[in-house]
Amino acid sequence: MAHMAAACGKTTIPHMTNGALGYICMLHSVSACPNAGPYHEFKLFATSDANGNSVPIESKTGPFTGEEGVVKVPSGSGLGLTIDPDYIKTHKVVKEW
C-alpha cells in the first residue's frame, strides 16, 4: 500500500486498533516506509495483553523512550525485543484451531 501511495505522491500513516506487540511491527514497517507521514500511534509505553497484563518486553537497543515525538526502532534478531521468559511460560501452545 505504501508503494502505491508513494507512486501517487501521497503519504502513508498506518494505524491499528489493537496494541501489544503489533505496535512494534508497525514501528518497523513505518521506519522502512519512504513516504511515511509525521504522526503515528505508538502505545507500547503502556501496553497490555488480551488479559490486561503488562507485556514485559525490552528493546535490545535500549529502553523505549520518546524524544520530541520520535521513538528509536529496536534492532537485532526477531523484532529487536527480549520478552521475559517467565511471561512466555504463562501461555499455552494451541495445537488445533
C-alpha positions as CSV (number, residue, x, y, z in Angstrom):
1,M,0.0,0.0,0.0
2,A,2.8,2.4,0.9
3,H,4.4,1.9,-2.5
4,M,1.1,2.6,-4.3
5,A,0.6,5.7,-2.3
6,A,4.2,6.9,-3.0
7,A,3.6,6.3,-6.7
8,C,0.7,8.8,-6.4
9,G,2.7,11.3,-4.4
10,K,0.8,10.6,-1.2
11,T,2.0,10.0,2.4
12,T,1.2,6.9,4.4
13,I,0.1,6.9,8.0
14,P,-0.5,3.3,9.2
15,H,-2.6,2.8,12.2
16,M,-4.1,-0.1,14.2
17,T,-7.0,-0.7,16.6
18,N,-5.2,-3.2,18.8
19,G,-2.0,-2.9,20.8
20,A,0.7,-5.1,22.4
21,L,3.4,-6.3,20.0
22,G,1.5,-5.0,17.0
23,Y,2.9,-1.6,17.7
24,I,6.5,-2.9,17.3
25,C,5.5,-4.4,13.9
26,M,4.1,-1.1,12.9
27,L,7.1,0.8,14.1
28,H,9.4,-1.4,12.0
29,S,7.1,-1.0,9.0
30,V,6.9,2.7,9.2
31,S,10.6,3.0,9.6
32,A,11.1,1.4,6.2
33,C,8.3,3.4,4.5
34,P,9.8,6.2,2.4
35,N,6.6,8.2,2.3
36,A,5.6,7.9,6.0
37,G,3.7,10.8,7.4
38,P,4.9,12.6,10.5
39,Y,2.4,11.3,13.1
40,H,1.9,7.7,14.1
41,E,0.2,6.0,17.0
42,F,2.5,4.2,19.4
43,K,1.2,2.9,22.7
44,L,3.9,0.5,23.7
45,F,4.9,2.5,26.7
46,A,1.7,1.2,28.5
47,T,0.7,-1.8,26.5
48,S,-1.1,-4.9,27.9
49,D,-2.1,-8.3,26.6
50,A,-5.6,-9.6,26.0
51,N,-5.9,-10.4,29.7
52,G,-5.0,-6.9,30.8
53,N,-1.5,-7.9,32.0
54,S,1.6,-5.8,31.2
55,V,3.7,-7.3,28.4
56,P,7.3,-7.4,29.9
57,I,9.4,-6.6,26.9
58,E,12.7,-4.8,26.4
59,S,14.3,-3.4,23.3
60,K,17.7,-5.0,22.6
61,T,19.0,-1.5,21.7
62,G,18.0,0.3,24.9
63,P,14.8,1.4,26.6
64,F,11.8,2.6,24.6
65,T,11.7,6.4,25.0
66,G,10.1,9.2,23.0
67,E,12.1,12.3,22.3
68,E,10.3,15.1,20.5
69,G,7.8,12.5,19.2
70,V,10.5,10.1,17.9
71,V,10.9,6.5,19.0
72,K,14.0,4.6,18.2
73,V,13.3,1.4,16.3
74,P,14.8,-1.6,18.1
75,S,17.2,-3.7,16.1
76,G,18.6,-7.2,16.5
77,S,17.1,-10.7,15.9
78,G,13.4,-11.1,15.7
79,L,11.7,-7.7,16.3
80,G,14.7,-6.4,18.3
81,L,12.9,-7.4,21.5
82,T,13.5,-9.5,24.6
83,I,10.3,-10.9,26.1
84,D,10.5,-12.1,29.7
85,P,10.7,-15.9,29.6
86,D,8.6,-16.2,32.7
87,Y,5.8,-14.3,31.0
88,I,6.1,-16.6,28.0
89,K,5.7,-19.6,30.3
90,T,2.3,-18.4,31.4
91,H,0.9,-19.1,28.0
92,K,0.0,-22.4,26.4
93,V,0.6,-23.8,22.9
94,V,-2.6,-24.1,20.9
95,K,-2.2,-27.1,18.7
96,E,-5.6,-27.1,17.0
97,W,-7.7,-24.1,15.9
